[in-house]
């Protein structure tokens, strides 16, 4: 493995890049609280939020280019360019020439695809510095926890009065709420694993911080349970096992902390098993084999209809949405084939496979880096059961971050070395 000496293969410490990581993973669910609190239309907050994300991304991109940092170089970009060009052509065709109505406004497709997903993705193609990754973990965790607390507070009345079987809010459906809980759990675990062992005067402070991480993890698990969402639970379980493996490889004490968390959760299940098993999550888990849950049959119908419609027009694809429901099929790879045809769908699979290989290789790096790979694997699993291409900001951004970070790891060992003190580093905006 060669390690050129160029220091420009990895980005300088960047507060903006760290903040954009947090916004990508937990920003929208936090913003979604405010329209509910103030009783106004969601666009009053979401449109300024999207404009802010785009503006911050362009500003961060300007500073990255000025610093001389290079994008990662890979054949991945060929598939990336072909796919998004074909997807852009599909949006233009559906908006201007299609004879059928779209379930979502054409302006939403344009604004979210480019303003939230695609243009901000550029900043994640610059390999992040370890200081940036540390701040990104911390910001993401506290943003996710704040979002969980806010959404629980605004939607708790329905749960308390048993008016909702699955926890959701006016702005977020049950899957979105559970996805936020998953991020709180996985980033909380990542913080416990990646943070240095406390010594001297830092012991009390670090212990307090780890207690906060633990409480955030519990809050995330409770939210997943209340949402009754199986996909996020399964994806979180697989990703948590990867983090446990990383922890056991690096530090037995941290692995013991994670084991204690697991024991505490298991104990709670045993003690309150009857109450927990009567909840929506476990009821829906038990219905997987029988397909008794309405959402199972609805999702299968979306997949079947979407596949049939794609096969009727495999070269150019069938459309942005499944035509019968006027909705996305809740399976992003299938949606890629539907929207862009055989060539575009194949490009998406190439991108996904290349990024997953990079993410798996990142697991061999220290925990300060490998958590990026874990989160991308988690989002990839989620994309098989939920989400849409045009609003796939987290998936697209972590895909590029995984590729960029692995690219940097193969070219310079010194750039990935842990700094003696992050507080002494000069940080770019």
N, C-alpha and C positions, 0 to 999 in steps of 0.2 A: 504494500500500500504506500503510495507516494504522498509526500507532504510538502508541496511547494511552500516557499517562505512568504509568499505574498500575504500581507495582513488584510487585504481587501476582499478576501473570500468570505468574510463574515461581517455582519453589520456592526457598527458601533453601538454602545448602549443607547437605547431610544425609549423615552417615556411614551411617545406617541405610538410606537409599534406595540409596546406592552399594553397600552390602553385599548388599542384596536383589537388585540387578542381577546381582551375581556369583553368588549362590545360584541364581538363576533359570537362568543359562546354564551353570554348571559345578558346582553344589553337589551334586546327587544322585550323579553319577559318582565324586565324591571320597568321599562317605559310603559308597558301595557297596564300597569297599575293605575296610572294617573287619570286616564279617561274614565275609569270606573269610579275612582274617588271623587272626581269633580262632576261626574254625570254628563260628560260631553262626548261628542263624536270622536272615535279613535284617531281619525286623521288629523285632528288638531294637535296631537302630540306625535303621531308616527311620521307625518311628513317632515316636520322640523328635525326629528331624530334621524331620518334617512339623509336629509340634507347635511346634517352635522357629521354623520359617518363618512359621507362622500368628501366633504371638505377636509376633514382630518386625514383621510386617506391620501388625498392629493398633497396636503402639506407634508405628511410623513414621507411620501414618495419624493418630493422635492429635496428634502434633507438627506434622504438615502442616496439619491443620485449625486448630490453635491459632495457627499462624503467619499465618493469613489467606490462604494460597495457594488459588487457585481451580482447580477442574477445568476442562479444556477444554470448550467448548460447541460441540456439533455435532449434526447429525441422525444421525450415527453411533450415538449412544446409543439411538436408537429401535430400530435393527436389533439392536444389542447386547442390549438388554433383551428383545426378542421372542425372539431365538434362545435365550438362556440360560434363559428361562422355559419354553420348549418342551422344551429339553433336560432341565431339572429335572423336568418332568412325565413325560418318558420314563423317567428313572431311577426315579421313584416308581412308575410303572406296572409296569416290569419287576421291581422289587424286591418289590412287594406283590401283583400280580395275574397276572403272566405265567405261562403254563402250562409253559414250557420253562425249562431250567436255563441259567444264564449261565456263560460260560467264566471270568469273573472274579467274585469275591465282590461282592455288592451293597454291602457296607460299604466296599470299596476304591473303588468308583465314587463313593460319597458323600464319603469322606474326602479322596480325591485331587482330585476335581472342585472341592470347595469349600475345603478346607484348604490345597491347594497351588496350584491354578490360579486359581479365580475370586475368592476373598476377597483374597488377596495382590495380585491384579491392580489393585486400587483404588489402590495406592501409585504405580503406573506411569502413572496418569492425571494426575498432577501434573507439569507440565513441569519436568524436572530442570535444576538450575543447572550451569554449566560445571565448577565444582569437583567437583560430584557425579559428573559424567560422566567426569572425569579419574580420580577414585578408582575409579569403577566399571570402567573399562578396566584399570587396574592390578590391582585385586583379581581380576577375572575371569581375566586372563592367568595370574597366579600360581596361582590355584585350579585352572585347567584343566591347567597344567603339572604341578602336584602330583598331580592325578587321573591324568594320563597315566603319570607315573612309578610311582605306586602300582599302577595296573592292569597295567602292563607287568611290574612286579616279581612280582605275584601270579599272572600268567598266562603268564609267559615259559617256564616249563618245558615246557608243551605245545607251544609253537612250537619250542623247541630240540630236542625229541624228535620233532618232526614228527607229533605226535598230533592237531593241529588244522590244517586247511587254511586256515581263516580265524581270525584272532586274536579271542578273546573270553575272558571270565572267567565265574566261576560266577554273578556278579550282573549282568553286562552282556553283551548280545549284540553281534555284530560291528558292526551298524549304530550302536548306542549308543556303542561305543568310537570308531568313525570320526567320529561327530558331535562327540565331545569333541575329537578331533584337529582337526576343522575349526574349532572355536571357538578353539583355541590358535593356529592359523595366522592366522585373520582378525583376532583381537584383537591378536596380535603385530604384524601388518602395520599395523593401525590405530594402535598405540602409536608405531611408527616414524614414521608420517606425521604424527600429531597432536602429538607432543612438540615443544616449541620447539627451535630450533637451539642446540647447546651453545656457550657462550662463556666465556672466562676460566677461572676455577677449576673450572667445571662440566664442562669438556671430558672429563677423565679419567673422572669419575663417569658422565656421559652415555654415553660410549663403552662403558663396562662394562655399563650397563643395556641398550644397544642390542645388545650381544653376547649378553646373556641372551635378549632378544627373538628374535634370530636363531636361537639354539639351540632355543628353544621352538617356533619355526616349523618347524625341521627335525624335531624330535621329533613334532610334529603330523602332518607329511607321512609320516613313517615309520609312524606308527600307522595312518593311512588306508590306506597300502600293505599293511600286515600284515593289516588287517581284511578286505581284499578287497571293500570296499563301494564300488559305483560311484556311487550317488546322492550321498553326501557328497563324493566326488571331483569330480563334475561341478558340483554346487552351489558348492563351494569355488572351483573354477576361475573360474566366472562372477563370483562375489563378489570374488575377488582382482583380476580385471580392472577392476571398478568402483573398487576402492581404488587401483589403478595410475593410472586416469584422474584421480581426485581428487588424487593426489600430483603428477602431471605438471602439473595446473592450478595448484597452489599453490607447489610448490618443486621445481625441477629436480634439486637435490641429493638430495632424498628419493626422487624417481623413479629416479635413478641407483642408489640403494641397492636398491630393489625390482628393478630390471633386473639387478643383479649377483646377487641371490638367484635370479632366474629362470635366469640363465646358469649358476650353480653347479648348480642342479637339472638343467638340460639336459645339462651335462657329465657328471654322475653317471649319467644315463640312458644316454648314449652309451658311457661307459666300462664300465659294468656292465649294459649293455642285455640281454645274454643271460640273466644271472641274474635281473634284475628282471622280464623278460618271462615268466619261468617261474612267477612268483608268482601267487597266487589272483586278485589285482586285475586284472592284465592278461589272465589267462585268462578271467575273467568278462566283461571288456570286449569281448573278441573274440567272446563268445557272445551278445551282444545281438541281432545280426541273425538268428541261427539258433535262439534260444531253447533252447539245449542245457542251460543251467543250470536246475537244479530250482527254484530260487527264482523264476525268471522265470515258469515255468508255474504255480507256486503263487500268485504275486501276481496273474497274469492271471485265474486261477480265482476268487480273492477278489473282484476287480473285477467280473467278469462275474456271479457269483452275487449280489453285493451290489446291482448295478444291476437285475438281474431281480427281486430281492426288493423293492427300492424301487418299481419300476414296478407291482408287484402291489398296493401300498398307497401310492400317491403322496401322498395328502392328509395322512395322519398319520405316514407312514414305516413301516418294517418292524421296526426294533429297534435296540438299542445295538450289536449284533454281527451279523456274517454268520452265519446260522443253521447252515449245514452245518459250518463249522469252529469255531464258537463263538469267533470271534476278530474283532478289528477289521480293516478291509479295507486298511490301510496306504495310505490315501488320505483325508486329512482332509476335503476338500470332499465326496467321495462319502459318507463317514461322516456328515457333517452332514445330507445329504438322507435317508440311511437312518434316522437317529435322530429327526429332527424333521419330516420330510415336506417338501413343496414350499415351504411358507411359511418354515420354519426354515432350510432349505438355501439359499433365496434370500437370507435375511437374512445368513447366513454369507458368501455371495459378495459381498454389498454391503459388509459389514465389511472383507473381504479387499481388495476393489478400492479402497475409500476409503483404507485404510491403505497399500496399495502406491503409490497416487498421492502420498500424503504422504511416503512413504519416498523416492520418486524426486525429489520436490521438495527433500527434505533434502540430496540429493547436491550441490545448488548452494551449500549453506552451507559454512563452514570445516570442515576435517576433524575438529575437536574435537566437532562435532555430527553430521556426515554419516555417521559410522561406525554410528550407530544405525539409519539407513536401510538401510545395506549388510547389517547383521546380520539385520534383519527380512526383507529380500529373500531372503537365504540360507535362513532358516528357512521362508519360504513355499515355496521350491523344494523343500526337504526334505519338506514336508508333503504333496507330491504322491506321494511314494514310500514314506514311513514315518511312524510316529507315530500317536497316537490323540487324539481330542478331549478325553477326560477327563484325560489326562496331557499336555495341550498347554500347559503353563505357560510355557515360553520363548516360544512363538509368540504366545500371548495377551498376555503381558506386553510383548513388543517391539512388538506391534500397537498397544497403548495408548500406549506410549512414543513411537512414531513419530507418532501422531496428536497427542499432547500437545505434543511438541517443535515440530512444524510449526505448530500452533495458536499457540504462543508466538512463533514467528518472524514471524508475520504481524501481530502486535499490539504488539510492543515491540522496537525495535532495541537499546535500551540494555540490556535484560535479557540479550541474547545477546553483549554486548561482553566481550572477554577481560579478566579482572581483572588488576591489576598484579602481584599476588602471592597465590596461593591460600593460603599459610600465614598471611596476615594476616586472612583472612576469619573471621568468627565462624561456627561450624558448629553446626547443630542436631543433636541425637542421631540 
